[in-house]
Amino acid sequence: MLFERDNWQEIFATIRKNKLRTTLTMLGVLWGIFMLVIMLGAGNGLRNGVLQEFGGTATNSFFIWAQPTTKSYMGMKPGRVYNFNLADVEVLKQIKELEVISPMISLGDYETATNIICGLKATSGEVHANYPISQSIKKVKLSKGRYINDLDIKEKRKVCIIGSRIEEVLFEKGKNPVGEYILINGVYFRVIGVTVANSGGGEGRQEATRINLPFTTFQQAYHTGDLVGWFEIKSVKEVPAEISEQKVLAILREHHKISPDDHKGIGHWNSSIEYNKLNGLFMGIEILIWIVGSGTLLAGVIGISNIMLIVVKERTKEIGVKRALGAIPSQIIGQIMIEAIFLTAIAGYFGLLLGILLLEGLNAMIGDSGEMFRNPTVDFGVAVKALIILIVSGAFAGLIPAKKAVDVKPVEALRAE
């Protein structure tokens, strides 16, 4: 049936006879699949743009920092200021659900800019101190050199890793800053690496102006003792970060004599919770896109079905002749359905192609410069799935007209004008 030449000759003859009608009908399907692809691509672009803020950060991690208490406890008034210290690391090691505990500290408050000088040039940026293990929580990408290692920590080497923006301001274009010295708050450090932003938006800009130092070197150079600014903590894979976070908060409240009910006495941010919230939001958007897109597709498919009903009515006499000459119902049904599927598949293919081409063009224009909108593409699997759904819909579109064609009685069909 599918490869019979006579059937295809009849299909093409019908299309040639009604070119305008067929074109307009196919446009409905083409527009439906085109809009579905564009909306899916736009949804992915928005998702990629927002989630790039998590670039390089483990999604089962969280961050803890000290802030003034808000409730009285054990005779101490609210508003008490305290600090985390290295002794907290040993306390946190009691929690088996933690995979990584990385103490961090910075010059001044978090996000405070510090003057950095190289020769006659100066700029400003954040200065952070950490351990090599922090790489397993927030991966640092390097364009030159290397990252902090265990020997840097052990020997308290005066080395640093600078951000790409700092390299751009302090060093001539084309010059490799690795091995050069820069002055940070009165202390010289040798540059051993240059980072590139792992994420976009504000976080990406901060990474570009950030300097990383070995934690032990920072302690010695700036006389901070065992002070810790904040902790980057990663939960083991088997345990959700939310559970580990609650255990960390409980043990730190106890260690620093903070009321168990003081939920603002310790600052914390959980990447897992935020990541899951955003994923849930974008899943909802994707479902909405499929509902709206499927509705648009359905309108096009209904148009195909209506046209096939008209085709059946126009060919009533021809169908009657076939039935009188011994054509079985399955042959009649097959021919009508093949025509419906053919029109739907061709229109769907071109709609899919146009949608993908437009998205690729948009992606080429945006490149890596997009912050809230990035890489608006559609997975090949999703595109194929949409086309298969369309073809199946085309088959259903031909069912009603095919059933009507089979119900035609040969005698009445031969009398039809």
C-alpha positions in Angstrom: 0.0 0.0 0.0 2.7 2.5 1.0 4.9 1.8 -2.1 2.1 1.4 -4.6 2.8 3.9 -7.5 -0.9 4.5 -8.3 -1.7 5.7 -4.7 1.1 8.3 -4.8 0.1 9.4 -8.3 -3.4 10.1 -6.9 -2.0 11.9 -3.9 0.2 14.2 -6.1 -2.6 14.7 -8.6 -4.9 15.9 -5.7 -2.2 18.2 -4.4 -1.6 19.7 -7.9 -5.3 20.2 -8.4 -5.7 22.2 -5.2 -2.3 23.8 -4.7 -3.5 26.9 -2.7 -5.8 24.9 -0.4 -3.0 22.3 0.3 -0.4 25.0 0.9 -2.6 27.0 3.4 -3.4 23.8 5.2 0.2 22.7 5.5 1.1 26.2 6.7 -1.0 25.6 9.8 1.0 22.5 10.7 4.3 24.2 9.8 3.6 27.2 12.0 2.6 24.9 14.9 5.8 22.9 14.9 7.8 26.1 14.2 6.3 27.8 17.3 6.8 24.7 19.5 10.5 24.5 18.5 11.0 28.3 19.1 9.3 28.2 22.5 11.3 25.2 23.6 14.5 26.8 22.5 13.6 30.1 24.2 12.8 28.2 27.4 16.2 26.4 27.2 18.0 29.7 26.6 16.4 31.2 29.7 17.2 28.1 31.7 20.8 28.1 30.6 21.2 31.8 31.3 19.8 31.6 34.8 21.5 28.3 35.8 24.9 29.5 34.5 25.1 31.4 37.8 25.7 27.9 39.3 28.6 27.3 36.8 31.2 25.2 38.5 29.4 25.1 41.9 28.5 21.7 43.3 24.7 21.6 43.6 25.0 19.5 46.8 26.9 22.2 48.6 26.1 25.0 51.0 27.8 28.0 52.6 27.8 29.0 56.3 29.0 32.3 57.8 28.7 34.1 61.2 26.4 37.0 61.8 25.0 38.8 64.9 22.6 36.8 67.0 19.0 37.9 67.2 17.8 36.1 70.4 19.1 36.0 74.0 20.5 32.7 75.1 22.2 31.4 78.3 22.3 34.9 79.8 23.7 36.5 76.6 21.9 39.4 74.9 20.8 39.4 71.3 23.1 41.3 68.8 26.1 39.4 70.1 28.9 39.3 67.5 31.1 36.2 67.2 33.4 34.6 64.7 34.0 31.2 63.2 37.5 29.7 63.7 39.5 26.7 62.7 38.4 24.8 65.8 35.0 24.6 64.1 36.5 22.4 61.4 37.2 19.7 64.0 33.6 20.1 65.4 32.1 19.7 61.9 34.2 16.6 61.2 31.9 14.8 63.6 29.1 15.0 61.0 29.6 11.9 58.8 27.3 13.3 56.1 29.9 15.9 55.1 32.3 15.2 52.3 34.2 18.5 52.1 34.7 21.2 54.7 36.6 24.2 53.3 37.3 27.2 55.5 37.5 30.6 53.7 38.4 34.1 54.6 38.7 37.4 52.8 40.3 40.9 53.2 37.6 43.0 54.8 34.0 41.9 54.4 32.9 39.6 51.7 32.8 41.4 48.4 35.0 44.2 49.8 37.4 45.6 47.2 41.1 45.8 48.0 43.8 47.8 46.1 46.1 45.7 44.0 49.3 47.2 42.5 51.7 46.1 39.8 54.4 48.6 39.0 52.7 51.9 38.1 49.3 50.3 37.5 46.6 49.7 40.1 43.2 48.2 40.3 40.8 46.7 42.9 39.3 43.3 43.5 38.2 40.8 46.1 40.9 38.9 48.0 39.9 35.4 49.2 42.0 32.8 50.9 41.1 29.1 50.8 42.4 25.5 50.6 42.9 23.4 47.4 40.0 21.2 48.5 37.6 24.1 47.7 38.0 23.1 44.1 35.7 20.2 44.6 32.9 22.6 45.7 33.4 25.5 43.3 35.6 24.5 40.3 38.0 27.2 39.2 38.8 27.4 35.5 42.3 28.5 34.6 43.6 30.1 31.4 47.2 30.2 32.6 49.3 28.6 35.3 48.0 26.4 38.1 45.8 26.5 41.2 46.8 26.5 44.9 48.2 23.1 46.0 49.1 21.4 49.3 52.7 22.5 49.2 51.6 26.2 49.0 49.5 25.6 52.1 52.3 23.7 53.9 55.1 26.1 53.1 52.9 29.2 53.3 54.1 30.4 49.9 53.3 33.9 48.9 51.6 33.0 45.7 48.2 34.0 44.2 45.8 33.3 41.4 44.3 36.4 39.7 41.1 36.9 37.8 41.0 37.7 34.1 40.0 41.3 34.6 42.9 42.0 37.0 45.3 40.5 34.4 43.8 42.8 31.7 44.3 45.9 33.8 47.7 45.3 35.4 49.6 43.6 32.6 50.3 44.5 29.0 48.3 42.6 26.3 50.1 39.4 25.3 52.3 39.4 28.4 52.1 36.3 30.6 51.6 37.4 34.2 52.6 34.0 35.7 55.8 34.5 37.7 55.2 38.3 38.1 54.7 40.0 41.4 51.8 42.1 42.6 51.3 44.1 45.8 48.2 43.3 47.8 47.6 45.4 50.9 51.3 46.0 51.4 52.4 42.4 50.8 54.0 41.1 47.6 52.7 37.8 46.0 53.9 35.9 43.0 51.2 35.2 40.4 50.9 31.4 39.6 47.7 31.3 37.7 44.9 33.3 35.9 41.2 32.3 36.2 38.4 32.7 33.7 34.8 33.1 34.8 33.0 29.8 35.3 29.5 31.4 35.5 27.8 34.5 34.1 26.1 37.6 35.3 27.3 39.3 38.6 29.0 36.2 39.8 31.1 36.0 36.6 32.1 39.6 37.0 33.2 39.0 40.6 35.3 36.0 39.6 37.0 38.2 37.0 38.2 40.6 39.7 38.9 38.0 42.4 42.3 37.0 43.8 42.8 33.6 45.6 45.6 33.1 48.1 46.6 30.0 50.2 44.8 30.1 53.5 47.9 29.6 55.6 49.8 32.3 53.7 46.9 34.7 54.3 47.0 33.9 58.1 50.7 34.8 58.3 50.7 37.8 56.0 47.6 39.5 57.5 47.8 38.2 61.1 44.3 36.7 61.2 45.2 33.8 63.5 42.6 31.0 63.3 39.8 33.3 62.2 37.4 31.9 59.5 35.2 34.1 57.4 32.9 31.4 56.1 32.7 27.7 55.3 32.1 26.1 52.0 30.7 22.6 52.7 29.8 19.7 50.4 27.5 16.9 51.4 28.1 13.3 50.4 26.2 12.1 47.3 23.8 9.9 49.2 22.6 12.6 51.6 20.7 15.7 50.4 22.5 19.0 51.2 19.4 20.2 53.1 19.8 17.5 55.7 23.5 18.0 56.1 23.0 21.8 56.4 20.5 21.4 59.3 23.0 19.2 61.2 25.8 21.7 60.6 23.6 24.6 61.8 22.6 22.7 64.9 26.2 21.8 66.0 27.5 25.3 65.3 24.7 26.8 67.3 25.7 24.6 70.2 29.4 25.3 69.8 29.0 29.1 69.7 26.2 29.2 72.3 23.5 30.4 69.9 19.8 29.8 70.7 18.4 26.7 68.7 15.5 29.0 67.8 17.7 31.7 66.4 17.4 31.1 62.7 19.2 34.3 61.8 22.2 33.9 64.1 24.1 31.9 61.4 24.0 33.0 57.8 23.6 30.2 55.3 22.9 29.6 51.6 22.1 26.2 50.1 22.9 25.8 46.4 20.9 22.5 46.3 17.7 24.2 47.4 18.1 27.1 45.0 19.0 24.8 42.1 16.0 22.6 42.7 13.7 25.7 43.0 14.9 26.9 39.6 14.7 23.5 38.1 11.1 23.1 39.3 10.3 26.6 37.8 11.7 25.7 34.4 10.1 22.3 34.4 6.8 24.1 34.9 7.6 26.5 32.0 8.5 23.6 29.8 5.2 21.8 30.6 3.4 25.1 29.7 5.3 25.4 26.5 4.3 21.8 25.5 0.7 22.5 26.3 0.6 25.8 24.3 2.7 24.3 21.5 0.6 21.1 21.3 -2.6 23.2 21.1 -1.1 25.1 18.1 -0.1 21.8 16.5 -3.6 20.4 17.2 -5.1 23.3 15.3 -2.9 22.5 12.3 -3.7 18.8 12.5 -7.5 19.6 12.6 -7.0 21.6 9.5 -5.4 18.6 7.8 -8.4 16.4 8.9 -10.9 18.9 7.6 -9.2 19.1 4.2 -9.1 15.3 4.0 -12.9 15.3 4.7 -13.3 17.6 1.7 -11.0 15.4 -0.4 -13.1 12.4 0.5 -16.3 14.2 -0.5 -14.8 15.3 -3.8 -13.6 11.8 -4.6 -16.8 10.0 -3.5 -17.5 8.7 -7.0 -13.9 7.5 -7.4 -14.1 5.7 -4.1 -17.4 4.1 -5.1 -15.8 2.8 -8.3 -12.9 1.3 -6.4 -15.3 -0.4 -4.0 -17.4 -1.7 -6.9 -14.2 -3.2 -8.5 -13.4 -5.1 -5.3 -11.2 -2.7 -3.3 -11.2 -3.8 0.4 -11.8 -1.2 3.2 -8.1 -1.3 4.4 -7.0 -0.1 1.0 -9.3 2.9 1.0 -8.3 3.7 4.6 -4.6 3.3 3.9 -4.7 5.7 0.9 -6.5 8.4 2.9 -4.2 8.0 5.9 -1.1 8.0 3.8 -2.1 11.3 2.2 -2.8 12.9 5.6 0.5 11.6 7.1 2.4 12.8 4.0 1.0 16.4 4.2 1.6 16.5 8.0 5.2 15.1 7.8 6.3 17.4 5.0 4.9 20.5 6.8 6.3 19.4 10.1 9.7 18.8 8.7 10.0 22.3 7.2 8.6 23.8 10.4 11.2 21.9 12.4 14.0 22.9 10.0 13.0 26.6 10.0 12.8 26.6 13.9 16.2 25.0 14.3 17.8 27.3 11.8 16.4 30.4 13.5 17.6 29.2 16.9 21.1 28.4 15.6 21.3 31.9 14.0 20.1 33.5 17.3 22.7 31.4 19.2 25.5 32.5 16.9 24.5 36.2 17.4 24.4 35.9 21.2 27.4 33.6 21.7 28.9 33.7 25.2 27.8 37.2 25.8 24.3 36.4 27.0 23.7 36.7 30.8 20.1 35.8 31.3 19.6 34.2 27.9 22.2 31.7 26.7 22.5 28.8 24.1 18.8 28.8 23.0 18.9 25.4 21.3 16.7 22.3 21.2 18.0 18.8 21.9 18.0 16.6 18.8 16.0 14.0 20.7 13.3 16.5 21.6 13.1 17.6 17.9 12.7 14.1 16.7 10.1 13.4 19.4 8.1 16.4 18.3 8.2 15.2 14.7 7.1 11.7 15.6 4.2 13.1 17.6 3.2 15.2 14.6 3.3 12.2 12.3 1.2 10.2 14.7 -1.2 13.1 14.9 -1.3 13.1 11.1 -2.4 9.5 11.2 -5.2 10.3 13.6 -6.1 13.3 11.4 -6.7 10.8 8.5 -8.7 8.4 10.6 -12.1 10.2 10.5 -12.0 11.0 6.8 -10.8 7.4 6.1 -13.7 6.0 8.1 -16.1 8.2 6.2 -14.7 7.0 2.9 -15.2 3.4 3.9 -18.8 4.1 4.9 -19.5 5.2 1.4 -21.8 2.6 -0.3 -20.7 1.8 -3.8 -24.2 2.2 -5.4 -24.7 5.7 -3.8 -21.2 6.7 -4.6 -21.6 5.9 -8.3 -24.8 8.1 -8.4 -22.9 11.0 -6.7 -22.1 14.1 -8.8 
